[in-house]
Amino acid sequence: MMKNILKNKRGDISITILVMGILAICIVAILSFSISSKSPKSDFTPSGIIEEALIIKEKINLYSSLGFDESEIIQIFDIKYDEKLKIKYVLLENNSVRVRYNLPE
């Protein structure tokens, strides 16, 4: 029986190619994960800016419920007005990320 296994050469080539392909894919995956984990982008924080915009919205609601005038709130939070769209917004920037948060009426 051992002699029959050694004589069967047709299946060996395809199995060898399959195993080498799987090894190559695994090695490439491991290298790509190790390279990507070495250089994280520290300036990419859009979730922090979005949370900050939501906090500013809540602060505006608090100030208006406390009785502040609209002109005072606009001055405190640097609220801008878009003439074209006729809406108020807050513009926040963090490195290369800019968020324009439109305020509800």
PLY file of the C-alpha trace (Angstrom):
ply
format ascii 1.0
element vertex 105
property float x
property float y
property float z
element edge 104
property int vertex1
property int vertex2
end_header
0.00 0.00 0.00
2.86 2.40 0.76
4.23 1.80 -2.73
0.91 2.87 -4.30
0.95 6.18 -2.42
4.47 7.00 -3.58
3.66 6.16 -7.22
0.62 8.47 -7.41
2.22 11.65 -8.81
-0.86 13.23 -10.49
-2.43 14.50 -7.27
0.83 15.69 -5.71
1.31 18.68 -8.05
-2.15 20.13 -7.54
-2.02 19.62 -3.76
1.42 21.24 -3.64
0.20 24.27 -5.60
-2.87 24.54 -3.34
-0.78 24.42 -0.15
1.74 26.96 -1.47
-1.11 29.30 -2.49
-2.70 29.10 0.95
0.66 29.75 2.60
1.24 32.76 0.35
-2.18 34.21 1.20
-1.57 33.72 4.93
1.86 35.36 4.77
0.50 38.34 2.83
-2.36 38.73 5.35
0.00 38.62 8.33
2.36 41.15 6.72
-0.46 43.54 5.85
-1.84 43.43 9.40
1.60 44.02 10.92
2.37 46.92 8.58
-1.00 48.60 9.14
-0.74 48.36 12.92
2.67 50.04 12.96
1.48 53.33 11.44
-1.86 54.40 12.90
-3.26 57.73 11.79
-3.46 59.91 14.87
-5.20 62.84 13.17
-8.30 60.88 12.18
-10.84 61.62 14.90
-14.16 62.42 13.25
-16.19 60.75 15.97
-14.73 63.16 18.55
-15.70 66.17 16.46
-19.21 64.86 15.90
-19.62 64.29 19.63
-18.36 67.82 20.24
-20.96 69.18 17.81
-23.70 67.30 19.62
-22.48 68.66 22.95
-22.59 72.19 21.55
-26.18 71.59 20.40
-27.14 70.46 23.91
-25.40 73.51 25.40
-27.35 75.78 23.05
-30.58 74.15 24.18
-29.56 74.61 27.82
-28.64 78.26 27.36
-31.92 79.00 25.58
-33.90 77.27 28.33
-32.01 79.31 30.94
-33.21 82.49 29.25
-30.22 83.70 27.24
-31.02 85.87 24.22
-30.45 84.41 20.77
-27.81 87.07 20.01
-25.86 86.06 23.14
-26.00 82.38 22.20
-24.82 83.20 18.65
-21.89 85.12 20.09
-20.95 82.48 22.68
-20.91 79.52 20.28
-19.84 81.37 17.11
-22.96 80.33 15.21
-22.94 81.25 11.52
-25.87 81.77 9.15
-26.03 80.43 5.60
-27.94 82.92 3.44
-28.42 80.46 0.59
-29.91 77.64 2.66
-31.31 79.96 5.36
-30.07 77.83 8.25
-27.78 78.36 11.23
-24.75 76.15 11.69
-21.67 75.56 13.82
-18.36 74.89 12.08
-15.83 72.73 13.94
-12.31 71.88 12.77
-9.76 69.36 13.99
-6.58 69.04 11.92
-7.85 67.99 8.48
-11.43 67.16 9.49
-14.13 69.83 9.26
-17.68 69.32 10.50
-20.53 71.67 9.68
-23.39 70.93 12.06
-26.68 72.46 10.96
-28.74 73.63 13.91
-32.45 72.90 13.97
-34.85 75.84 13.96
0 1
1 2
2 3
3 4
4 5
5 6
6 7
7 8
8 9
9 10
10 11
11 12
12 13
13 14
14 15
15 16
16 17
17 18
18 19
19 20
20 21
21 22
22 23
23 24
24 25
25 26
26 27
27 28
28 29
29 30
30 31
31 32
32 33
33 34
34 35
35 36
36 37
37 38
38 39
39 40
40 41
41 42
42 43
43 44
44 45
45 46
46 47
47 48
48 49
49 50
50 51
51 52
52 53
53 54
54 55
55 56
56 57
57 58
58 59
59 60
60 61
61 62
62 63
63 64
64 65
65 66
66 67
67 68
68 69
69 70
70 71
71 72
72 73
73 74
74 75
75 76
76 77
77 78
78 79
79 80
80 81
81 82
82 83
83 84
84 85
85 86
86 87
87 88
88 89
89 90
90 91
91 92
92 93
93 94
94 95
95 96
96 97
97 98
98 99
99 100
100 101
101 102
102 103
103 104
